């Protein structure tokens, strides 16, 4: 009989491409997040599949809300093996949007105390009930993902990954 | 035990999140269940919050229990309403606070203490966390 430890060595690769963006009217991030949670959770511990759910939800939602090109596509790639969980989301963006995301990620990556950053950001944004602005900080501070951004015109690619040593 | 108030988020005609406030002798139990994924949960839970604000001072409550075990997911927009509910209760009732949460859930482990403002020494001193395994 296969053990939990053996199951958590399963290689899974998924990719979704959806277009045009203007046709996305439902809760796409929830659908993709929940499905991936279920699928990954069939092989890996729940704490790992939940991480995937959070990242997919935040990144896909950001892409859907912020993409200026209604005829463009959104791509989601999920890769997990015994060592690594990597989630990549690509969506059309202006170069100025890329620079803003890149600077935000650089700020996150250079912060020594991520918990403090998350706490201060939550309290600051709560005053004005501001939407957004927490997602990427949350992925780094709460879920311990390493983030990076690239621009391949006209697409903004956001990578998030976490080593699974000790988690699964 | 009596139910004091009930709040719910409906999405597409389905209940996706609920919170129930119950009183058992001197204990107030606030349970959270389901998922918060929508953009503006405050719109759905404003009345629940308002009812709690009116009803709690009339009750003789000495202890608080927040139960997050059944809360599967909370997006960033959900943070504020969780803060609104818990902050109002913590400010109204001066007694000890027990928090039931999942051991393997990142947001309940890392972010929930921030939302409960456990960094405040006065709140930290009366808060205890009880850890539960994810089912």
Interface residues (C-beta under 8 A of the other chain):
Chain A: X27 X29 X30 X33 X45 X46 X47 X50 X51 X53 X54 X57 X58 X61 X115 X118 X119 X122 X126 X129 X131 X132 X134 X135 X138 X141 X142 X143 X144
Chain B: X11 X35 X37 X39 X42 X73 X75 X76 X77 X79 X80 X83 X104 X105 X106 X107 X110 X111 X114 X115 X119 X134
